[in-house]
Amino acid sequence: MLSEWATVVDWQQGVATLRCEQRSGCSGCRSSASCGTRALSKLGPNGIHELKVDYAQPLLPGQRVELAIPESSLIASALLVYMVPLLGILLFSSLLYFGAGTDLAAVVGAAFGAAAGFGVARFYAVRLAKRPTMRLTIVRVALPGVNLDEDAV
């Protein structure tokens, strides 16, 4: 199980709204001042994500909870998001290239294959999200007002 700590923003009728901050390993690295990865991560979104997770017991805003997800579901999701569009690109690009014999046909095939691959991935992602084994679960709840050192737990 992979786990991460989150902060409760709200809890209503069995659904907790949680805020997770994306942590990066860049802050402690010696070459962080000149690292291209750190510069790219600053260009992206702020790294704060809000999630909704089912949880029967009431939670208080500001309370810390530990979320967990099985490694198998994370691997399945990554394969779905990365491999299906890539296979679509390769398949359609090859088919149109060998069918028409031009580079333009290969580019059009790649674009169509990417769109088809993302469509297939989205279709299956919706179906997989309904499985209980693919969902985030709250495995531990900290007492209100207790500030946990995440590395010590």
Secondary structure as the mmCIF struct_conf table of DSSP 4:
data_model
#
loop_
_struct_conf.conf_type_id
_struct_conf.id
_struct_conf.beg_label_comp_id
_struct_conf.beg_label_asym_id
_struct_conf.beg_label_seq_id
_struct_conf.end_label_comp_id
_struct_conf.end_label_asym_id
_struct_conf.end_label_seq_id
STRN STRN1 LEU A 2 GLN A 12
TURN_TY1_P TURN_TY1_P1 GLN A 13 GLY A 14
STRN STRN2 VAL A 15 GLU A 21
HELX_LH_PP_P HELX_LH_PP_P1 GLN A 22 ARG A 23
HELX_RH_3T_P HELX_RH_3T_P1 GLY A 25 GLY A 28
TURN_TY1_P TURN_TY1_P2 ARG A 30 SER A 31
HELX_RH_3T_P HELX_RH_3T_P2 SER A 32 SER A 34
HELX_RH_AL_P HELX_RH_AL_P1 GLY A 36 LEU A 43
BEND BEND1 GLY A 44 GLY A 44
BEND BEND2 GLY A 47 GLY A 47
STRN STRN3 ILE A 48 ASP A 54
BEND BEND3 ALA A 56 GLN A 57
TURN_TY1_P TURN_TY1_P3 PRO A 61 GLY A 62
STRN STRN4 ARG A 64 ILE A 69
HELX_RH_AL_P HELX_RH_AL_P2 GLU A 71 ALA A 100
BEND BEND4 THR A 102 THR A 102
HELX_RH_AL_P HELX_RH_AL_P3 ASP A 103 ALA A 129
TURN_TY1_P TURN_TY1_P4 LYS A 130 LYS A 130
BEND BEND5 ARG A 131 ARG A 131
HELX_RH_3T_P HELX_RH_3T_P3 PRO A 132 MET A 134
BEND BEND6 ARG A 135 ARG A 135
STRN STRN5 THR A 137 VAL A 141
HELX_LH_PP_P HELX_LH_PP_P2 ALA A 142 LEU A 143
TURN_TY1_P TURN_TY1_P5 PRO A 144 GLY A 145
TURN_TY1_P TURN_TY1_P6 GLU A 150 ALA A 152
#
